[in-house]
Amino acid sequence: MIKNISFFLKFITFLVFFDFIPAYGLSFSEINTGKNNVTLNIVQSGASSQAGFLFIHGNGQNYYSWIKQLNSNLNKKYHLASFDLRGHGNSGKPNSIHDYNKACVWAEDVRSVMLETNLTKPILVGWSFGGLIIMHYINCFGIDEISGIVLVSSRSRLVNLSSLPNPHAIESQMLLREKDFKKRKRGAEIFTRLLTYQPLENKTYHILKLSSLMVPSFVREFIATPILDYNSKVIPSYSFLIPKIKVPLTVIVGGKDSIRDTRGLIKAFRKAFPRAEIIKYDDIGHSPHLEDPSRFNDDLIRIAKKN
């Protein structure tokens, strides 16, 4: 018990020291959503009267993944919003598999955030697991309320890859499901290093690592189970959504991704979406928005103007 309290105090001290809370220029709010009234932590910047982006983070992370967008000059031209997915960050962490294994549960969260933030036909930007969340939304609510999609290092179950993810990535996820904190810590360290090609600055690295540790092992277990549709049937693939995605689609990948097979991903998307724009950042890993935020933000501006 004393060790747990000591770790908690060190954790809070770290967050305060590194200015994790609060971040300047950002506004924070909470909403309750879903049948179990789950609390979602929402972050916004920019004016609600502007065109908008909704940023959806990856597995084990939170809104801070997008800090180099939310706290950038993008908020002078656009309404930016993000949130901590259920089970992640400062959002609620219900202890029931039914709060995680249904596509429309995740979709309803996205829709609730869009309504709460007054985002009108935003561009949805999903990083890694966040791209899958976008597909849950489209499967349950369609594309009428969005104006575009940006998938960042994400296959989103739209396409299949012949190669498996990096075995170290698989190992890290297994360790993060353990009850033993030392094993979970080791998993977080492995996974965070895999997120980028070049080492992150110390502050960002530690925040991403601690973000992974904020996700309970039971949440990770639930997320790893098969996802169900509204008829409680397993959704093995979202390839059936391909003809329904009639809004502009952009795929951004890192040429040095340590988690996914970049070449295979590009090939699969070019075949499935001949009209999609596919952008490769040559010397970047799994996190283009963190590793080269200036280029990434410029690409978002260009994409928004094109839409």
C-alpha positions in Angstrom: 0.0 0.0 0.0 2.8 2.4 0.9 4.6 1.6 -2.3 1.4 2.3 -4.3 1.0 5.7 -2.5 4.7 6.5 -3.1 4.3 5.8 -6.9 1.1 7.8 -7.1 2.8 10.8 -5.4 5.7 10.6 -7.8 3.3 10.3 -10.7 1.5 13.5 -9.8 4.8 15.3 -9.1 5.9 14.3 -12.6 2.8 15.6 -14.3 2.9 18.9 -12.5 6.7 19.3 -13.1 6.3 18.7 -16.8 3.3 21.0 -17.1 1.1 18.1 -18.2 -1.8 19.8 -16.4 -2.8 22.3 -17.5 -1.7 23.0 -21.0 -1.9 26.6 -22.2 -4.4 27.4 -24.9 -6.5 24.3 -24.2 -10.0 24.1 -22.7 -11.1 20.9 -20.8 -14.6 19.6 -20.2 -16.3 16.4 -19.5 -19.5 14.7 -20.8 -21.3 11.6 -19.7 -22.2 9.2 -22.5 -23.5 5.7 -23.2 -25.8 3.4 -21.3 -23.5 3.4 -18.3 -23.0 7.1 -18.3 -19.3 6.9 -18.9 -17.3 10.1 -18.4 -15.2 11.3 -21.4 -12.5 13.9 -21.0 -12.6 16.4 -23.8 -10.0 18.9 -24.9 -10.5 21.8 -27.3 -8.6 24.7 -28.8 -9.5 27.3 -31.5 -13.0 28.9 -32.1 -16.1 26.8 -32.5 -17.1 28.9 -35.5 -14.2 27.5 -37.5 -13.9 24.4 -39.6 -12.8 21.5 -37.4 -10.7 18.5 -36.8 -11.5 15.7 -34.3 -8.3 13.9 -33.3 -8.6 10.3 -32.0 -5.6 8.8 -30.3 -4.2 5.3 -30.4 -4.3 2.3 -28.0 -3.0 3.1 -24.5 -2.7 6.8 -25.1 -4.8 9.9 -24.6 -5.4 13.4 -25.9 -1.8 14.4 -25.2 -0.8 12.3 -28.3 -2.1 15.3 -30.3 -0.5 18.1 -28.1 1.6 19.3 -31.1 -1.5 19.9 -33.0 -3.8 21.2 -30.3 -1.2 23.6 -29.0 -0.1 24.8 -32.4 -0.9 27.5 -34.9 -3.6 25.2 -36.3 -5.9 26.5 -33.6 -5.8 30.0 -35.2 -7.6 28.7 -38.3 -9.5 25.7 -37.1 -11.6 24.3 -34.3 -9.6 21.4 -32.8 -10.9 18.8 -30.5 -9.8 15.5 -29.0 -10.8 13.3 -26.1 -9.6 10.4 -24.0 -11.2 7.2 -25.3 -13.2 5.3 -22.7 -10.8 3.2 -20.6 -8.0 5.7 -21.3 -6.5 8.8 -19.7 -8.9 10.8 -17.6 -12.0 9.2 -19.1 -14.1 6.7 -17.3 -13.0 3.0 -17.1 -16.1 0.9 -16.7 -15.4 -2.7 -15.7 -17.6 -4.6 -18.1 -16.7 -6.2 -21.4 -19.9 -4.8 -22.9 -18.6 -1.3 -22.6 -15.8 -2.1 -25.0 -16.7 -5.0 -27.3 -19.4 -3.3 -29.3 -18.6 -1.1 -32.3 -21.5 1.3 -31.6 -20.4 1.9 -28.1 -17.2 3.6 -29.5 -19.2 5.2 -32.3 -21.6 6.8 -29.8 -18.7 8.3 -27.9 -17.3 9.9 -31.1 -20.8 11.3 -32.0 -21.3 12.6 -28.4 -18.0 14.5 -28.5 -18.9 16.0 -31.9 -22.2 17.2 -30.6 -20.7 18.5 -27.3 -18.0 20.4 -29.1 -20.3 21.7 -31.9 -18.0 20.3 -34.5 -19.8 20.7 -37.8 -18.8 18.1 -40.4 -15.2 17.8 -39.0 -12.3 15.9 -40.5 -11.7 12.8 -38.4 -8.1 12.1 -37.7 -7.3 8.7 -36.3 -3.9 7.4 -35.2 -3.3 3.7 -35.2 -6.2 2.2 -33.1 -7.9 5.6 -33.5 -8.4 4.8 -37.2 -10.4 1.7 -36.1 -12.6 3.9 -33.9 -13.4 6.0 -37.0 -14.5 2.9 -38.8 -16.8 2.0 -35.8 -18.3 5.5 -36.2 -18.8 5.1 -40.0 -20.3 1.6 -39.6 -22.9 2.9 -37.0 -23.6 6.4 -38.2 -22.4 6.8 -41.8 -20.5 9.7 -43.4 -23.1 12.4 -43.6 -21.8 14.3 -40.6 -18.1 14.3 -41.5 -16.2 15.9 -44.3 -13.0 13.8 -44.5 -10.9 11.1 -42.9 -7.1 11.1 -42.2 -5.7 7.7 -41.1 -2.3 7.9 -39.4 -0.3 4.7 -39.4 -3.6 2.7 -39.3 -5.0 -0.1 -41.4 -8.3 0.4 -39.5 -9.3 -3.1 -40.4 -10.1 -1.7 -43.9 -7.3 -3.6 -45.4 -5.4 -6.8 -44.6 -1.6 -7.2 -44.3 0.2 -10.4 -44.9 2.9 -9.6 -42.4 2.4 -9.6 -38.6 3.2 -6.6 -36.4 6.7 -6.3 -34.9 7.0 -9.2 -32.3 8.2 -6.7 -29.8 5.0 -4.7 -30.2 3.0 -7.9 -29.6 5.2 -8.7 -26.5 4.6 -5.1 -25.1 0.9 -5.6 -25.4 1.0 -8.9 -23.6 3.1 -7.4 -20.8 0.7 -4.4 -20.5 -2.2 -6.9 -19.8 -0.3 -8.3 -16.8 -1.4 -7.6 -13.2 2.3 -7.3 -12.1 3.1 -3.6 -12.2 6.8 -4.3 -13.1 5.8 -6.2 -16.1 3.3 -3.6 -17.2 6.0 -0.9 -16.8 8.4 -3.0 -19.0 5.6 -3.3 -21.6 5.1 0.5 -21.6 8.8 1.1 -22.0 9.0 -1.3 -25.0 5.9 0.0 -26.7 6.8 3.7 -26.2 10.2 3.2 -27.8 8.5 1.5 -30.8 6.2 4.5 -31.4 8.9 6.6 -33.1 12.0 6.1 -35.3 14.1 8.8 -33.6 14.0 9.0 -29.8 11.4 11.4 -28.5 12.4 14.3 -26.2 12.5 13.1 -22.6 9.3 14.9 -21.6 7.1 13.5 -24.3 8.6 10.0 -24.0 7.7 9.8 -20.3 4.2 11.2 -20.7 3.4 8.6 -23.4 4.9 5.9 -21.3 2.8 6.9 -18.3 -0.2 7.3 -20.5 0.1 3.5 -21.3 0.2 2.8 -17.6 -3.1 4.7 -17.0 -5.0 2.1 -18.9 -6.0 -0.8 -16.6 -5.1 -4.3 -17.6 -8.8 -5.3 -17.7 -9.5 -2.6 -20.2 -6.7 -3.9 -22.4 -8.2 -7.4 -22.1 -11.6 -6.2 -23.2 -10.3 -4.2 -26.1 -8.4 -7.3 -27.4 -11.7 -9.3 -27.6 -13.6 -9.6 -30.9 -15.7 -6.5 -31.7 -19.4 -7.0 -32.3 -22.0 -5.2 -34.4 -25.5 -4.1 -33.3 -26.7 -7.7 -33.9 -23.9 -9.0 -31.6 -22.1 -10.6 -34.6 -18.4 -10.5 -34.8 -16.9 -7.9 -37.3 -13.7 -9.5 -38.6 -13.1 -6.8 -41.1 -14.3 -3.4 -42.2 -13.6 -4.0 -45.9 -17.4 -3.8 -46.5 -17.2 -0.1 -45.7 -14.8 0.6 -48.6 -17.5 1.5 -51.2 -19.4 3.5 -48.5 -16.5 5.9 -47.8 -17.3 8.7 -50.2 -15.5 11.5 -48.4 -11.9 12.4 -49.1 -9.5 9.9 -47.5 -5.9 10.6 -46.7 -3.5 8.0 -45.4 -0.3 9.2 -43.7 2.5 6.6 -42.8 6.0 6.7 -41.6 8.6 5.0 -43.8 10.5 3.7 -40.7 7.4 2.4 -38.8 8.6 -0.1 -36.3 5.1 -1.5 -35.7 3.5 -1.9 -39.1 4.7 -2.9 -42.5 4.7 0.4 -44.3 5.2 -1.0 -47.8 2.4 -3.5 -47.3 0.1 -0.8 -45.9 0.6 1.5 -48.8 0.1 -1.2 -51.3 -3.1 -2.4 -49.7 -4.6 1.1 -49.5 -3.7 1.9 -53.1 -5.5 -1.2 -54.2 -8.6 -0.6 -52.0 -8.7 3.2 -52.5 -7.2 4.2 -55.8 -8.3 7.8 -55.3 -7.0 8.2 -51.7 -4.0 10.4 -51.1 -1.2 8.4 -49.5 1.6 10.3 -47.9 4.8 8.7 -46.7 7.2 10.5 -44.3 10.5 8.7 -45.2 12.5 8.9 -42.0 9.6 8.8 -39.6 8.2 6.0 -37.5 4.7 5.1 -36.2 3.9 8.7 -35.0 4.2 11.2 -37.9 2.2 13.8 -35.9 4.7 13.7 -33.0 7.9 13.2 -35.0 7.4 15.9 -37.7 4.5 18.0 -36.4 5.4 21.0 -38.7 5.0 18.9 -41.8 2.0 17.0 -40.4 0.2 20.3 -39.5 0.9 21.7 -42.9 -0.6 18.6 -44.5 -3.7 19.0 -42.4 -4.1 22.6 -43.5 -3.8 21.5 -47.2 -6.2 18.7 -46.7 -8.8 21.0 -45.1 -8.5 23.5 -47.9 -8.9 20.7 -50.5 -12.0 19.4 -48.7 
